[in-house]
Amino acid sequence: MFFGRYHCTSKKPKCETCKMKDFCPFFQSLNEKKMLD
């Protein structure tokens, strides 16, 4: 519960420091958007 409260916030997610980013669909979608730009 605290993980979501401090890392995976809706307004400013801290994806770069997240230990779960390799498994996170949101982080993967961010990387795909960066590749398209």
N, C-alpha and C positions, 0 to 999 in steps of 0.2 A: 504494500500500500504506500509506503513512504517513497519507494522508487518512482512511482508515477507522480507523486506530489512534487518531487524535487528535480527530476530529470525530464520526464515526458509531459511537460506542461503544454497547454494548448496554444498559448500566445508566443512563447519563446522556448521551444524544445531545445535541449542541450545535447543534440545528437552527436556532436563531435567527441564529447567526453563520455558518452554512454557505453557501458560494457555490453549491452545487448544489441548494438546497432547492426551487427552482422545478421541478426535474426529478425530485424524490424522491417515490416513492409513500408512504413512511412519513410524511413531513412533510405531505403532502396529507391523509392519513387523520387526522392530529392536528388539522388545521384543521377537518375535517368533524365531528369529535367535539366541538370547542369550539363550533361552531355549533349542535349539537343540545342542548348543555347550557344 
